[in-house]
């Protein structure tokens, strides 16, 4: 059996999933850094720093878009092989 999708080739949506994972991790770290002063009783960061926490949601949406793109490509491939 021949493998049409070797491990080093990128399927549609793979880059979006990877980018979404990276952005999500950056957002998670930003959330931890932003919330830590609140627990330690020190001076909190400026308000715009809390906006960096939204990167978690952006990363989640990017990864979800990548998964949907991959699913759509798989369905197109299945329909073409019929």
Buried (B, 14 or more C-beta within 10 A) or exposed (E): EEEEEEEEEEBBBBEBBBBBBBBBEBBBBBBEEBBEEEEEEEEBBEEEBBEBBEBBEBBBBBBBBBBEBBEEEEEEEEEEEE
